[in-house]
Structure formats: C-alpha cells, structure tokens
C-alpha cells in the first residue's frame, strides 16, 4: 500500500517546472511518484526524463498521447503523422529527434492505465486521458453520461466492494487523470474523477499543477522561474547528429515560450469543447493498446 503518492501529469519536457515540483514532492513526504503521461513531448525530453528518475523516488508511469506520438515518430512508423494534430507535429518531430533509445523504450513500455492502493483512499485507477484512450477529452463541462461511458473500460475489474451488488462493486472509488492540463473534479457514474492538471504546461495558471494522494486528495501549485525557462528556450539547440531546420527550431521555442503565459480557464474550456466532441467515442488505433510495444 502506498501512503502518499505524488501525481505528476503533462510535464511536456519542461525540466524547470519539474525540478521545482520535485522539491515540493520531497517536502510533502511522498513515497512514490506517478507519471501520468506526456512526459517527453516538449523542448528538453532527455533532461526531463533524467531529472525525474534521478530524484530518488519509485516512479510508476502510464502513457500519454504525446508519448505515443513521439515514440511513433522516433520509430518512423508508416503514417505516424496521421495521428498527430498539425499544430503538434513540429514539437513531436523535435522531441523524437532528441530522445535516445532508452527514452523511447521507456515511453513505449508504459501501459494505458494502472492502479494503486493508497492509504485513506483505497483502490485508485490512474490514466492519462480516459480509461479507454490516451487522447479522448473529457472536461468538467462534459455531460455526465458521456463521462461515465469513458470509464466503462473499468467495469470488468473488481474493486472495493460494498457487498450490496451495486455499481460501486465494479468501479474504483477514485479515478485520476491529466491530459486537459486543467485541475478539476467531477463525478462520473459512481466514480470521483479528478484531474491533476499539468506540471510543465498548465493552461489555467503559470504555476505548475500536481496532486498529492493519501490520505485525501490535495491539489498543489508550485512556482518556478518561467523567465529562466524562456531564456533557455531561446537558446535551444538540437542534440548532436539531429537535423532540424532553423524555422522549426524557432517554432519549438516560440510554442514553449507562449505556453508560459496561459489563458484563463474559461477561454481554454471554450477552445476544448469542440475538440472533446470530436474525440468522444473515437481514439487512435494505437491508443487502444494497453502497452504501446505490445508487451
């Protein structure tokens, strides 16, 4: 059983934010870190992975859609660009050009979802987007029946039972996700569904967002030096042997710098609403696999 778990989602290869969060994780007394995916899709994927795994905590990982895209780009899987939205292709191409085989295998071996037993909370299901997809979008404004259906993949798995034969005999009491970069909470079916937000690319606030589990659910915010991160992005250079046009390199830096100045929550929800409708009931063929590499 885990006493306290720090849930870090959507780091997006931002080691500046991650480094600051890890200091807070130590102060909070966490005994495990859960990486909820989208770890490497960003400017400094190798440095970010090294930072996370050198922190001295056991790390449990699930795969995000950004991780899948970077792994496919690294592998040059035929048609990989079809699964990548056009605005994300430059960043995904960049990240794939920077990682080494060890980072590629790390993200490729991560499952779609996992679960932990946490003191004070019981069985907790953890995934990047939804229980059946690494890219499906469910928001706080999504209809309850749609949100509940996105958890249907959990139904065959038994969790803590009330002994009354109700829905709670099949669902976990708590599900934790990321993906939308917005910390939030809702109920779907019989499940309390919480979102940890984003460490490296929060959409609602400049501070990194993460979560502490055990004995309750606690959202945390961590400030970090965004100006230093922006300055580093302006000086971004490819790894030895990697080839990227100057314009693409500038686009990677500009996208990252822009993400350091997020819009308001309502603005983000307005942008995401049509995307949520488009992804409902659909997910890329690759994202259906429990493990990307099929192991």
C-alpha positions as CSV (number, residue, x, y, z in Angstrom):
1,X,0.0,0.0,0.0
2,X,1.2,3.5,-0.9
3,X,1.0,6.1,1.9
4,X,1.4,9.2,-0.1
5,X,1.6,9.4,-3.9
6,X,2.6,12.5,-5.9
7,X,0.8,12.6,-9.2
8,X,2.6,14.5,-11.9
9,X,1.0,14.8,-15.3
10,X,1.8,16.5,-18.6
11,X,5.4,17.6,-17.8
12,X,5.9,18.1,-21.5
13,X,9.7,18.1,-21.3
14,X,9.8,21.1,-19.1
15,X,12.6,20.3,-16.6
16,X,12.4,23.8,-15.0
17,X,8.9,23.1,-13.7
18,X,9.7,19.5,-12.9
19,X,12.7,20.4,-10.8
20,X,10.7,22.8,-8.7
21,X,7.8,20.3,-8.2
22,X,10.2,17.6,-7.2
23,X,11.5,19.8,-4.3
24,X,7.9,20.2,-3.2
25,X,7.3,16.5,-3.5
26,X,10.2,15.8,-1.2
27,X,8.8,18.3,1.3
28,X,5.4,16.7,1.1
29,X,6.8,13.3,2.1
30,X,5.6,11.3,-0.9
31,X,6.9,7.7,-1.2
32,X,6.1,7.2,-4.9
33,X,5.6,9.4,-8.0
34,X,3.0,8.6,-10.6
35,X,3.9,10.0,-14.0
36,X,0.5,10.3,-15.8
37,X,2.0,10.7,-19.3
38,X,3.0,13.3,-21.8
39,X,6.4,13.4,-20.2
40,X,8.6,13.9,-23.3
41,X,6.6,15.9,-25.8
42,X,8.4,19.2,-25.4
43,X,11.7,21.0,-25.6
44,X,14.0,19.0,-23.3
45,X,12.8,15.4,-23.3
46,X,16.1,13.7,-22.3
47,X,16.9,16.2,-19.5
48,X,13.3,15.8,-18.2
49,X,13.5,12.0,-18.0
50,X,16.8,12.1,-16.3
51,X,15.6,14.7,-13.8
52,X,12.5,12.5,-12.9
53,X,14.4,9.2,-12.5
54,X,17.3,10.8,-10.6
55,X,15.0,12.2,-7.9
56,X,15.2,9.1,-5.8
57,X,11.5,8.1,-5.9
58,X,10.0,4.9,-7.3
59,X,8.2,6.0,-10.5
60,X,5.0,4.5,-11.8
61,X,4.1,5.6,-15.3
62,X,1.2,5.5,-17.8
63,X,1.4,6.6,-21.4
64,X,0.1,9.8,-22.8
65,X,-0.9,10.5,-26.3
66,X,2.1,12.8,-26.7
67,X,4.4,10.0,-25.6
68,X,2.8,7.7,-28.2
69,X,3.2,10.2,-30.9
70,X,6.9,10.8,-30.0
71,X,7.6,7.0,-29.9
72,X,5.9,6.6,-33.3
73,X,7.9,9.5,-34.8
74,X,11.1,8.0,-33.4
75,X,10.2,4.7,-35.0
76,X,9.1,6.4,-38.2
77,X,6.0,4.2,-38.2
78,X,4.3,4.5,-41.5
79,X,1.5,7.1,-41.3
80,X,2.6,8.3,-37.9
81,X,1.8,11.9,-38.8
82,X,-1.9,11.0,-39.3
83,X,-2.2,10.5,-35.5
84,X,-0.6,13.9,-34.8
85,X,-2.6,17.1,-35.0
86,X,-0.8,19.5,-37.4
87,X,-0.1,22.1,-34.7
88,X,1.8,19.5,-32.7
89,X,3.9,18.0,-35.5
90,X,6.9,20.3,-35.1
91,X,7.2,19.7,-31.4
92,X,6.7,15.9,-31.7
93,X,9.3,15.8,-34.5
94,X,11.7,17.8,-32.3
95,X,11.2,15.5,-29.3
96,X,11.7,12.4,-31.4
97,X,14.9,13.8,-32.8
98,X,16.3,14.4,-29.3
99,X,15.5,11.2,-27.4
100,X,17.6,8.1,-27.3
101,X,16.6,4.5,-27.5
102,X,16.3,4.3,-23.7
103,X,13.7,7.2,-23.6
104,X,11.9,5.7,-26.5
105,X,11.6,2.3,-24.8
106,X,10.6,3.9,-21.5
107,X,7.5,5.6,-23.1
108,X,6.8,2.6,-25.3
109,X,6.6,0.2,-22.3
110,X,4.2,2.4,-20.3
111,X,0.6,1.0,-20.1
112,X,-2.6,2.8,-20.9
113,X,-3.6,2.8,-17.2
114,X,-2.6,1.5,-13.8
115,X,-3.9,1.3,-10.3
116,X,-2.5,1.8,-6.8
117,X,-3.8,1.1,-3.3
118,X,-3.4,4.4,-1.4
119,X,-3.9,4.8,2.3
120,X,-7.1,6.5,3.1
121,X,-8.4,6.2,-0.5
122,X,-8.3,2.5,-1.3
123,X,-8.1,1.4,-4.9
124,X,-7.2,4.3,-7.3
125,X,-7.3,4.0,-11.1
126,X,-4.8,6.2,-12.9
127,X,-4.7,7.1,-16.6
128,X,-3.7,9.9,-18.9
129,X,-7.0,10.9,-20.6
130,X,-9.7,8.3,-20.1
131,X,-9.8,4.7,-19.0
132,X,-10.1,3.6,-22.7
133,X,-8.0,6.1,-24.5
134,X,-4.9,8.2,-24.2
135,X,-6.4,11.1,-26.2
136,X,-10.1,11.3,-25.5
137,X,-11.1,14.6,-24.0
138,X,-13.5,14.8,-21.0
139,X,-14.0,18.2,-19.4
140,X,-15.7,19.4,-16.3
141,X,-18.5,20.6,-18.7
142,X,-18.8,17.2,-20.4
143,X,-22.3,15.6,-20.0
144,X,-22.4,13.1,-17.1
145,X,-23.4,10.1,-19.3
146,X,-20.6,10.8,-21.7
147,X,-18.1,11.0,-18.8
148,X,-19.4,7.8,-17.3
149,X,-19.1,5.9,-20.6
150,X,-15.5,6.9,-20.8
151,X,-14.9,4.9,-17.7
152,X,-16.7,1.7,-19.0
153,X,-13.4,0.0,-19.5
154,X,-13.0,-0.3,-15.8
155,X,-16.2,-2.3,-15.3
156,X,-14.8,-5.8,-15.7
157,X,-12.3,-5.1,-13.0
158,X,-13.4,-5.7,-9.4
159,X,-12.5,-3.1,-6.8
160,X,-13.5,-2.5,-3.1
161,X,-17.0,-3.9,-2.7
162,X,-19.9,-2.6,-0.7
163,X,-21.4,-6.1,-0.7
164,X,-24.7,-4.7,-2.0
165,X,-24.3,-5.7,-5.6
166,X,-24.4,-2.1,-6.8
167,X,-22.2,-0.2,-9.3
168,X,-19.7,0.5,-6.6
169,X,-18.9,-3.2,-6.7
170,X,-17.2,-2.7,-10.1
171,X,-15.9,0.8,-10.2
172,X,-12.9,2.2,-8.2
173,X,-13.9,4.9,-5.8
174,X,-11.4,7.3,-7.3
175,X,-10.0,7.8,-10.9
176,X,-7.1,10.2,-11.6
177,X,-6.2,11.7,-15.0
178,X,-4.4,14.5,-16.7
179,X,-4.4,15.3,-20.4
180,X,-6.6,18.5,-20.4
181,X,-4.0,20.5,-18.4
182,X,-6.8,21.7,-16.1
183,X,-7.1,20.6,-12.5
184,X,-10.7,19.7,-11.9
185,X,-13.1,17.3,-10.1
186,X,-16.3,15.7,-11.1
187,X,-18.4,12.5,-10.6
188,X,-18.9,10.1,-13.4
189,X,-21.2,7.1,-12.6
190,X,-20.1,6.1,-9.1
191,X,-16.6,7.4,-9.5
192,X,-15.0,10.5,-8.2
193,X,-12.9,11.6,-11.1
194,X,-10.1,14.2,-10.5
195,X,-7.6,15.8,-12.8
196,X,-4.1,16.6,-11.6
197,X,-3.6,19.4,-14.1
198,X,-0.2,19.9,-15.8
199,X,3.3,20.3,-14.4
200,X,5.0,21.7,-17.4
201,X,2.3,23.3,-19.5
202,X,-0.7,24.4,-17.3
203,X,-3.5,26.0,-19.3
204,X,-5.0,28.0,-16.5
205,X,-2.2,29.4,-14.4
206,X,1.6,29.9,-14.7
207,X,2.4,27.8,-11.7
208,X,2.9,24.0,-12.1
209,X,-0.1,21.9,-11.1
210,X,0.2,18.5,-9.5
211,X,-1.6,16.3,-6.9
212,X,-0.9,14.5,-3.7
213,X,-2.9,11.4,-2.9
214,X,-3.2,10.0,0.6
215,X,-5.0,10.1,2.9
216,X,-7.1,12.5,0.9
217,X,-6.8,14.3,-2.5
218,X,-4.9,17.5,-2.5
219,X,-4.1,19.8,-5.4
220,X,-0.8,21.6,-5.3
221,X,0.7,24.5,-7.1
222,X,4.4,25.1,-7.4
223,X,6.0,28.3,-8.7
224,X,9.2,28.2,-10.8
225,X,11.4,30.5,-12.8
226,X,9.5,30.9,-16.0
227,X,11.8,33.6,-17.2
228,X,14.8,31.2,-16.9
229,X,12.8,28.6,-18.8
230,X,12.0,31.1,-21.6
231,X,15.6,32.2,-21.8
232,X,16.7,28.6,-22.2
233,X,14.2,28.0,-24.9
234,X,15.6,30.9,-26.9
235,X,19.0,29.3,-26.8
236,X,17.6,25.8,-27.7
237,X,19.9,23.7,-29.8
238,X,19.5,20.2,-31.3
239,X,21.2,17.2,-29.9
240,X,24.4,16.1,-31.7
241,X,23.5,14.5,-35.0
242,X,19.9,15.7,-35.0
243,X,18.9,17.7,-38.0
244,X,16.2,20.4,-37.8
245,X,15.6,23.4,-39.9
246,X,16.1,26.8,-38.1
247,X,12.5,27.7,-38.7
248,X,11.3,24.5,-37.0
249,X,13.7,25.1,-34.1
250,X,12.3,28.6,-33.7
251,X,8.8,27.3,-33.7
252,X,9.6,24.8,-30.9
253,X,11.0,27.7,-28.8
254,X,8.1,30.1,-29.6
255,X,5.5,27.5,-28.8
256,X,7.1,26.7,-25.4
257,X,7.5,30.4,-24.5
258,X,3.9,31.1,-25.4
259,X,2.8,28.2,-23.1
260,X,4.4,30.0,-20.2
261,X,1.6,32.7,-20.5
262,X,-1.6,30.6,-20.3
263,X,-5.0,32.0,-20.9
264,X,-7.9,31.8,-18.4
265,X,-9.8,28.7,-17.6
266,X,-13.0,29.8,-19.5
267,X,-11.0,30.5,-22.6
268,X,-9.5,27.1,-22.5
269,X,-12.8,25.3,-22.0
270,X,-14.3,27.2,-25.0
271,X,-11.4,26.0,-27.2
272,X,-11.6,22.4,-25.9
273,X,-15.3,21.9,-26.1
274,X,-15.4,21.1,-29.9
275,X,-12.3,19.0,-29.5
276,X,-14.0,17.0,-26.8
277,X,-17.0,16.4,-29.0
278,X,-14.7,15.3,-31.9
279,X,-12.7,12.8,-29.7
280,X,-15.8,11.3,-28.0
281,X,-16.1,7.7,-28.9
282,X,-13.0,7.8,-31.1
283,X,-9.4,7.2,-30.3
284,X,-6.4,6.3,-32.4
285,X,-5.9,2.6,-33.1
286,X,-2.5,2.7,-31.4
287,X,-4.0,4.2,-28.2
288,X,-6.2,1.2,-27.7
289,X,-3.2,-1.0,-26.8
290,X,-2.6,-1.5,-23.1
291,X,1.1,-1.2,-23.9
292,X,2.4,0.5,-27.0
293,X,5.0,-2.1,-27.7
294,X,2.5,-4.9,-27.1
295,X,4.5,-6.4,-24.2
